[in-house]
């Protein structure tokens, strides 16, 4: 099992209430090269317990990433309890285009 740091996020749409994360940039916690993967893969790996994903807050603490299903039905990810504070995925920059 590998722990992956989420380094960037790509979101869908323009509506601030429904700009769901669709892709994330990840790299192993121990370092190394990163890549962009679809949220669907991250959700599957979290569910199966294959890998752990996390973000880092402003103090350098690990914040676990969890599966999330929006009230609109979209399946995505977020940190707990929400994706609004500064220790979550909301402050991640968009991933660079390939």
C-alpha positions, 0 to 999 in steps of 0.5 A: 500500500502506498500513501499518495500526496495530492498535489493539484486538482482539476475541477468540472464546470464553472458553478462554484457550488458544483465544481467537482474534482475530476482529476488529481495530481498525485505523487508517493509520500516518499517522493518521486515523480507524479502523475494526473489520475481520474477521481474514479481511480482514486475512489476505487483505490480508497474503497478497496484499501489499495492506497491512501490519499492525503492532502497537507494543511498549512501547518504541514499535517496530513489530512485524509482524502475520502470518497464523497457523493454530492447531493447532486449525485456526482461521485468525487472526493474531498477531505473531511468534514468539508472542502471549504477550509484552508486545510483541504483540497479547495486551495490546490491549484489546477494540474498542468496540462500535459 
